[in-house]
Amino acid sequence: MKVLYSLLIACCLFPFAGFTQQKYSRQDSLFGSNTPQRSWWDVQHYDISVTPDYNTKTINGKNTITYTVLTDNHNEYLQFDLQKPLEVDSIYYNGKMYINYPAKPYYHEGNHYFIPLPNAEKGSTQSLTIVYHGKPKEAINAPWDGGWVWTKDKQGRPWISVACESDGASLWYPCKDSWSDEPDKGASLTVNVPEAMMAVGNGRLKNKETTNGMTSFRWEVGSPINAYNIIPYIGSYATWSDTLSGEKGMLDLNYWVLDYEVEKAKKQFEQVKQTMRAFEHWFGSYPFYEDGYQLVQAPYLGMEHQSAVAYGNEFKNGYLGSDLSKTGWGLKWDYIIVHESGHEWFGNNITAKDMADMWIHEAFTDYSETLFIDYYYGKQAGNEYTQGLRSNILNDQPIIGPYNVHKEGSGDMYFKGANLLHTIRQIIADDEKFRQFLRGLNKDFYHQTVTTKQVEDYISKQSGKDFSKVFDQYLRTAKIPVLEIKKSGNNYQYKWSNVINGFAMTVKLITGQWITPTTEWQTIKINTGDDFLVDKNFYISVKKL
């Protein structure tokens, strides 16, 4: 989402420009890598409780991290993460107060804490509870800038939430803040608010209890969930429910909007069912039937928070009423409903292990917009939309970012990533096969974290075509292949330039002929007409000599 904001404000001002030259610190490595103090334990469950104070913009909270020991002789230190200026008050190990032994004290480096623990048996289950408080980072412009959002609705009542994809969940609760480790058995979130307010979280509401003017809302999600997806929404909400008869049975749909927005929200949110039907066709069954689907009005544009999608698109079609493709197709549906719901499959069901591979989330989800259009308006409409997105591509940096430092690659992961997938779809030249490998990805990597290599290998294997050089060209360089052509008598000569070694991607001409250029000149006779034209659905540049 933050990338799109940058595009709308100033196309040249991506925050990623120059990342390949950036020097990274030990703090970056502690945040972004699977350190020895992280690798020996596997998160099973988070049990978070938080009490926010709107007037002081502070929070009090605790989180019990239940985990499994993965190795026999693990490093005795456990790393958890909690960002300053939040402070740890106390720690409990397996329910007992943790004693900080002077001979081997726990310590912290910046936002990362290291706790010495007994060498527990491999396969055993342990727990660590961290009690904390403080004034967490406040978001200046959520969701692009992460932090807590303390604002008011149009009637002057507090409206509060969090957005933390890029900055990390540890900006508001202690956790293993790594995309590679999701709690296998889900998470619970208890939010304590004044009784006049409502608190919404991920999954299903399990308990609501009011005591001494405060109401506790306990939400639970049973599926694995990325730490940055666990989010509270607090406000004067009204709610209603619906169901969808889907591939796995009846899917519960729950909607939460500010109480004075219900009428227009009900009309706009009719698009949820349309979205789900299209995506179940292309991607397979919604990945979180057990937890249901929620769309929650948020005090920022939107985010893909698992089973509690954030919505702030002002009940307009398009992206805040605009069409990112400039073709007209983008104004026929609500961008936030479609895009953020698409993330339930790519980003939430299938999650990248490292933020460097964030293209797995954004390229597929951006292309889900095309597939939505294709499903309802036809293939040509989808083609036009995808081609229209190209004007937003910068080709400034590689789409894949630097590994092990919690940094994403170029914002081109959205529009260029979608066009990469569109190009692959043309090469496969079989929409049913393309659909089946999208469904296969969500089935075979169901509720898993993955690497780019796993996704690349899967696509090549399932399609029966080696796309390794294509991925290297489009993901690991900022260069767009240039097809050079020149007329030679009654024939044409052609070859690739501006490509990596060994690049030989097949492309289709508008005559229906297929060619496989290399970096050496080849000759072809065009079947009809006098010109050499490439199908526009291939994201390449053509240079006539």
C-alpha positions in Angstrom: 0.0 0.0 0.0 2.7 2.5 0.8 4.2 2.1 -2.6 1.0 3.2 -4.3 0.9 6.3 -2.2 4.3 7.3 -3.4 3.2 6.8 -7.0 0.2 9.1 -6.6 2.2 11.8 -4.9 5.4 11.8 -6.9 6.5 9.0 -9.2 10.1 9.6 -8.6 10.1 9.5 -4.8 10.2 5.8 -4.0 11.7 5.2 -0.6 13.6 2.2 -2.0 15.8 4.0 -4.5 19.4 3.2 -3.8 18.9 0.3 -1.5 21.6 -1.7 -3.2 24.1 0.8 -2.1 22.8 1.2 1.5 24.9 0.0 4.4 23.1 -2.1 6.9 23.7 -2.1 10.7 23.7 -4.8 13.3 20.2 -3.7 14.2 19.1 -4.4 10.7 20.6 -7.9 10.9 19.1 -8.6 14.3 15.7 -7.6 12.9 15.9 -9.3 9.5 17.8 -12.5 10.0 17.1 -15.8 11.6 19.7 -15.3 14.4 21.0 -18.2 16.6 18.8 -16.8 19.3 15.7 -17.1 17.1 16.4 -20.3 15.1 16.1 -22.8 18.0 12.5 -22.1 18.8 9.2 -22.1 16.8 6.3 -19.9 17.8 3.1 -21.8 18.4 0.8 -19.2 19.8 0.6 -15.5 20.8 -1.8 -14.4 23.6 -1.8 -10.6 23.5 -3.6 -8.3 25.8 -3.4 -4.5 25.4 -5.0 -1.5 27.0 -4.6 1.7 25.0 -5.1 5.2 26.5 -6.3 7.6 23.9 -5.5 10.8 26.0 -1.9 9.9 26.7 -1.3 7.8 23.5 0.2 5.1 25.7 -0.4 1.4 26.0 -0.1 -1.3 28.7 0.1 -4.8 27.6 1.4 -8.3 27.8 2.1 -11.2 25.5 2.5 -14.9 26.3 4.6 -16.5 23.6 4.1 -20.3 23.5 6.8 -22.0 21.6 8.3 -25.4 20.7 12.0 -26.2 21.2 13.6 -27.3 17.9 17.0 -28.5 18.9 18.6 -30.6 21.6 21.5 -28.3 22.5 20.2 -24.8 21.7 21.8 -21.6 22.4 20.4 -20.7 25.9 19.6 -17.2 24.9 16.1 -16.5 23.4 15.7 -13.3 21.3 12.4 -11.5 21.3 11.7 -8.0 19.9 10.1 -4.9 21.3 10.7 -1.5 19.8 11.6 1.6 21.8 10.3 3.6 23.5 8.2 0.7 24.8 9.7 -0.8 28.0 9.6 -4.3 29.5 8.2 -4.4 33.0 8.5 -8.0 33.9 9.0 -11.5 32.4 7.6 -14.8 33.3 9.0 -18.2 32.1 6.4 -21.0 32.1 4.2 -18.9 34.4 6.9 -18.1 37.0 8.6 -14.8 37.5 11.8 -14.7 35.6 14.8 -14.0 37.8 17.6 -12.0 36.1 20.8 -13.7 37.3 23.7 -11.3 37.6 26.1 -14.1 36.4 24.2 -14.4 33.1 21.8 -11.4 32.9 19.4 -10.8 30.1 20.3 -7.9 27.9 19.0 -5.9 25.0 20.5 -4.3 21.9 18.3 -1.6 20.7 14.9 -3.2 20.0 16.0 -6.8 20.6 16.1 -8.6 23.9 18.1 -11.6 24.8 16.9 -13.8 27.6 19.0 -16.7 29.0 16.8 -19.8 29.6 17.3 -23.4 30.7 18.3 -25.8 27.9 14.8 -27.4 27.4 14.3 -30.8 25.8 13.8 -30.8 22.0 10.1 -31.0 21.1 9.0 -29.6 24.4 6.6 -26.7 24.7 7.6 -23.6 26.8 6.1 -20.2 27.3 7.5 -16.7 27.9 5.2 -13.9 29.1 6.4 -10.3 28.7 4.6 -7.4 30.5 5.3 -4.0 29.0 4.2 -0.4 28.7 5.0 2.9 27.1 4.2 5.3 24.3 4.5 3.4 21.1 5.5 4.9 17.8 2.7 7.0 16.3 2.0 6.7 12.6 2.3 10.0 10.8 0.7 8.7 7.6 -0.5 5.2 8.0 -0.3 2.6 6.5 2.8 3.8 4.6 4.3 5.0 7.9 3.9 2.4 10.6 2.6 2.9 14.1 -0.4 3.6 16.2 -3.2 5.8 14.7 -4.8 8.0 17.3 -7.5 10.0 15.6 -11.2 10.9 15.9 -14.2 10.1 13.7 -16.4 12.9 12.2 -18.4 13.0 15.4 -15.3 13.7 17.5 -15.1 10.2 19.1 -11.8 8.3 19.5 -10.8 6.1 16.5 -7.7 4.0 17.0 -5.8 1.3 15.2 -2.3 0.2 14.2 -0.5 -0.4 10.9 2.9 -2.1 11.0 3.8 -4.1 7.9 7.1 -2.4 7.1 8.0 -1.3 10.7 7.2 -4.6 12.3 4.7 -5.8 14.9 7.3 -5.3 17.7 6.5 -1.6 17.5 3.5 -2.4 19.6 3.9 -5.9 21.2 6.8 -8.2 22.1 7.2 -11.1 19.6 9.5 -12.9 17.3 9.3 -10.2 14.7 10.3 -12.3 11.7 8.1 -13.1 8.7 9.6 -16.6 8.6 7.9 -17.8 11.8 4.1 -17.5 12.2 2.4 -18.9 15.3 1.3 -22.3 14.1 -1.8 -22.4 16.3 -2.8 -18.8 15.8 -3.2 -16.0 18.2 -5.6 -14.3 20.6 -5.9 -10.6 21.1 -7.7 -9.1 24.1 -8.3 -5.3 23.8 -9.5 -3.4 26.9 -11.4 -0.2 26.1 -13.9 2.2 27.7 -17.3 0.5 27.6 -18.7 3.1 25.2 -16.3 1.8 22.6 -15.9 -1.4 20.6 -12.7 -3.2 19.7 -12.4 -5.5 16.7 -9.6 -8.0 16.1 -8.6 -10.9 13.8 -10.8 -14.0 13.6 -13.8 -14.5 15.8 -15.0 -12.7 18.9 -14.7 -15.2 21.7 -15.6 -13.2 24.7 -16.8 -9.7 25.8 -16.8 -8.7 29.4 -17.5 -5.3 31.1 -16.1 -4.5 34.5 -15.8 -1.1 36.2 -16.5 0.9 33.1 -14.0 -1.1 30.9 -14.9 -3.7 28.3 -12.6 -6.5 27.3 -13.0 -7.9 23.8 -11.2 -11.2 23.2 -10.6 -12.2 19.6 -9.0 -15.4 18.4 -7.6 -16.6 15.1 -6.9 -20.3 14.8 -4.8 -20.3 11.6 -1.1 -19.3 11.4 -0.8 -15.6 11.1 2.0 -13.2 10.3 2.8 -11.0 13.3 2.1 -7.7 11.4 -1.4 -8.9 10.6 -2.5 -9.0 14.2 -4.2 -5.7 14.7 -6.8 -4.0 16.9 -9.5 -1.6 15.6 -11.1 0.6 18.2 -14.1 2.9 17.6 -17.8 3.5 17.6 -18.6 0.6 15.3 -21.8 -0.8 14.0 -21.7 -4.4 12.6 -23.7 -6.8 10.4 -23.1 -10.3 9.1 -23.7 -12.3 5.9 -22.6 -15.6 4.5 -21.2 -16.8 1.2 -21.8 -20.3 -0.2 -18.2 -21.0 -1.2 -15.9 -23.9 -2.2 -15.6 -25.1 1.4 -19.1 -24.5 2.5 -20.6 -21.4 4.2 -18.1 -18.6 4.8 -19.0 -16.1 7.5 -18.8 -12.5 6.4 -18.7 -9.8 9.0 -18.6 -6.1 8.5 -17.6 -3.3 10.9 -18.0 0.4 10.1 -18.5 3.6 12.0 -22.1 3.8 13.1 -23.0 6.7 10.9 -21.5 5.0 7.7 -23.7 1.9 7.7 -26.0 2.8 4.8 -23.4 3.5 2.1 -21.1 0.8 3.5 -23.8 -1.9 3.0 -24.1 -0.9 -0.6 -20.4 -0.7 -1.3 -19.6 -3.9 0.6 -21.8 -5.9 -1.7 -18.6 -6.2 -3.8 -17.1 -8.6 -1.2 -19.1 -11.5 -2.4 -18.2 -10.7 -6.0 -14.6 -10.6 -5.0 -14.7 -13.9 -3.2 -16.4 -15.7 -6.0 -13.8 -14.5 -8.5 -10.8 -15.3 -6.3 -12.1 -18.7 -5.3 -12.3 -19.4 -9.1 -8.8 -18.4 -9.7 -7.0 -19.2 -6.5 -9.0 -21.9 -4.8 -11.0 -21.8 -1.6 -10.7 -18.9 0.8 -7.8 -19.9 3.1 -9.4 -19.0 6.5 -13.0 -20.4 6.6 -12.5 -21.4 10.2 -11.7 -17.8 11.1 -14.2 -16.2 8.8 -13.8 -13.0 6.8 -14.1 -9.5 8.2 -13.9 -6.1 6.5 -13.3 -3.3 9.1 -13.4 0.4 8.5 -10.0 1.8 9.5 -8.6 5.3 10.0 -6.2 4.8 7.1 -6.6 3.6 3.5 -6.3 -0.1 3.9 -4.2 -3.2 4.8 -4.4 -6.9 4.3 -4.8 -7.9 8.0 -5.7 -11.5 7.9 -9.4 -12.3 8.5 -9.9 -8.6 9.5 -9.1 -6.6 6.4 -8.6 -2.9 6.9 -10.8 -0.7 4.7 -10.6 3.1 4.3 -11.4 3.8 0.6 -14.2 6.2 1.4 -16.8 3.8 -0.1 -15.6 4.7 -3.6 -14.8 2.7 -6.6 -11.2 2.8 -7.9 -8.3 3.8 -5.7 -9.9 6.7 -3.7 -11.9 7.4 -6.8 -9.0 7.2 -9.3 -8.0 4.5 -11.8 -4.4 3.4 -11.5 -4.5 2.0 -15.0 -6.1 5.1 -16.6 -8.1 2.7 -18.8 -11.5 3.1 -17.1 -11.6 -0.5 -15.9 -10.2 0.4 -12.5 -13.3 2.5 -11.7 -15.7 -0.4 -12.0 -14.8 -1.9 -8.6 -13.5 -0.9 -5.2 -9.7 -1.1 -5.2 -9.3 -1.7 -1.5 -11.9 -4.5 -1.3 -10.4 -6.3 -4.2 -6.7 -5.8 -3.6 -6.6 -6.3 0.2 -8.9 -9.3 0.0 -6.6 -10.7 -2.7 -3.8 -10.7 0.0 -5.7 -13.3 1.9 -4.3 -15.8 -0.7 -1.0 -14.1 -1.5 0.6 -12.6 1.6 -1.5 -14.3 4.3 -2.0 -17.8 3.1 1.3 -17.9 1.3 3.8 -15.6 3.1 7.3 -14.7 2.2 9.9 -15.8 4.7 11.9 -12.6 4.1 10.7 -9.1 3.4 13.1 -9.1 0.4 10.7 -11.5 -1.3 7.7 -9.3 -0.7 7.0 -9.5 -4.4 5.3 -12.8 -3.7 2.7 -10.8 -1.8 2.3 -7.8 -4.1 2.9 -9.1 -7.6 0.3 -11.9 -7.3 -2.1 -9.6 -5.4 -1.7 -6.8 -7.9 -2.4 -9.3 -10.7 -5.5 -10.5 -8.8 -7.1 -7.2 -9.9 -6.6 -8.2 -13.5 -8.1 -11.6 -12.8 -11.1 -10.0 -11.1 -11.7 -7.9 -14.2 -11.2 -10.9 -16.4 -13.8 -12.9 -14.4 -16.5 -10.2 -14.7 -15.6 -8.1 -17.8 -13.6 -10.5 -20.0 -10.1 -11.2 -20.9 -9.5 -8.2 -23.2 -10.6 -5.9 -20.4 -8.0 -7.5 -18.1 -5.4 -7.2 -20.7 -6.1 -3.5 -21.1 -6.0 -2.9 -17.4 -2.6 -4.7 -17.0 -1.1 -2.8 -19.9 -2.4 0.4 -18.5 -0.5 -0.2 -15.2 2.8 0.0 -17.0 2.9 3.8 -16.9 3.5 3.5 -13.2 6.6 1.3 -13.4 9.9 3.0 -12.6 12.5 0.3 -13.3 14.5 2.0 -10.6 15.8 -1.0 -8.7 15.4 -4.8 -8.6 12.1 -6.1 -7.3 13.8 -8.5 -4.9 15.5 -6.6 -2.0 18.5 -7.3 0.2 18.1 -10.4 2.3 18.4 -10.7 6.1 18.0 -7.0 6.9 14.1 -6.6 6.9 14.1 -4.5 3.7 11.8 -4.8 0.7 12.8 -4.3 -2.9 11.5 -1.7 -5.4 7.9 -0.7 -5.4 7.8 -2.1 -8.9 6.9 -5.3 -7.2 3.3 -4.2 -7.7 2.8 -3.1 -11.3 5.9 -4.7 -12.8 5.3 -7.8 -10.8 1.8 -8.0 -12.2 3.1 -7.6 -15.7 5.7 -10.3 -15.2 2.9 -12.7 -14.2 0.9 -11.5 -17.2 3.8 -12.2 -19.5 4.2 -15.7 -18.0 0.5 -16.3 -18.6 1.0 -15.5 -22.3 4.0 -17.9 -22.6 2.0 -20.7 -20.9 -0.7 -19.9 -23.5 -3.3 -22.0 -21.6 -5.5 -20.1 -19.2 -6.8 -23.3 -17.5 -3.2 -24.4 -16.8 -2.4 -21.0 -15.5 -5.4 -21.1 -13.2 -4.5 -24.5 -11.9 -1.0 -23.5 -10.9 -2.4 -20.5 -9.1 -4.8 -22.8 -7.2 -1.9 -25.3 -6.8 0.3 -22.7 -5.2 -2.4 -22.0 -2.6 -3.0 -25.7 -2.0 0.6 -26.9 -1.9 1.8 -24.0 0.2 -1.3 -23.7 2.3 -0.6 -21.7 5.5 3.1 -21.7 4.8 6.0 -19.3 4.6 8.0 -19.6 1.4 11.1 -18.3 -0.5 11.2 -16.9 -4.0 13.0 -20.0 -5.2 10.2 -22.2 -4.0 7.7 -20.1 -6.0 9.8 -19.9 -9.1 10.5 -23.6 -9.1 6.9 -24.4 -8.6 5.8 -22.3 -11.6 8.4 -23.8 -13.9 7.6 -27.3 -12.8 3.8 -27.0 -13.1 3.9 -25.1 -16.4 6.4 -27.4 -17.9 8.5 -24.4 -19.0 11.8 -23.2 -17.5 11.2 -19.6 -16.3 14.4 -19.3 -14.4 16.0 -16.7 -16.7 12.7 -14.8 -17.0 12.6 -14.5 -13.2 16.2 -13.5 -13.0 15.7 -10.8 -15.6 12.5 -9.2 -14.2 13.1 -9.8 -10.4 16.8 -9.4 -10.0 17.6 -6.6 -12.5 15.8 -3.4 -13.3 16.3 -3.9 -17.0 13.4 -4.5 -19.4 14.3 -6.8 -22.3 14.6 -4.9 -25.6 13.7 -6.8 -28.7 15.7 -5.3 -31.5 14.3 -5.8 -35.0 15.4 -4.7 -38.5 14.0 -5.4 -41.9 16.2 -7.4 -44.3 14.6 -7.7 -47.8 11.3 -9.5 -47.4 12.3 -10.8 -44.0 13.0 -9.5 -40.5 15.9 -10.0 -38.2 15.6 -9.9 -34.5 17.5 -10.4 -31.2 17.4 -9.5 -27.5 19.5 -6.7 -26.0 19.6 -5.3 -22.4 19.2 -8.8 -21.0 21.1 -11.2 -18.8 23.3 -14.0 -20.1 21.2 -16.9 -21.5 17.9 -14.9 -21.7 15.8 -16.5 -24.5 12.2 -15.7 -23.6 9.6 -16.7 -26.1 7.2 -14.0 -27.4 4.2 -14.0 -29.7 3.7 -11.8 -32.7 0.3 -10.4 -33.6 0.3 -12.7 -36.6 0.1 -15.6 -34.2 3.7 -16.7 -34.9 6.0 -17.5 -31.9 9.6 -16.6 -31.9 12.4 -17.3 -29.4 14.9 -14.6 -29.7 18.5 -14.9 -28.2 21.2 -12.3 -28.2 22.2 -13.4 -31.7 20.4 -12.3 -34.8 17.8 -14.6 -36.2 15.6 -14.2 -39.3 11.9 -14.7 -39.8 9.4 -14.2 -42.6 6.2 -12.6 -41.5 3.1 -14.6 -42.6 0.8 -11.7 -43.2 1.2 -7.9 -43.6 4.3 -5.9 -43.9 5.2 -5.2 -40.3 6.8 -7.0 -37.3 4.5 -6.4 -34.3 4.7 -8.1 -30.9 1.6 -8.9 -28.8 1.2 -6.1 -26.4 0.6 -8.5 -23.5 4.3 -9.2 -23.3 6.1 -6.6 -21.1 9.1 -5.8 -23.2 10.4 -2.9 -25.2 10.7 -3.1 -29.0 13.4 -1.2 -30.8 13.3 -0.9 -34.6 16.7 -0.4 -36.2 
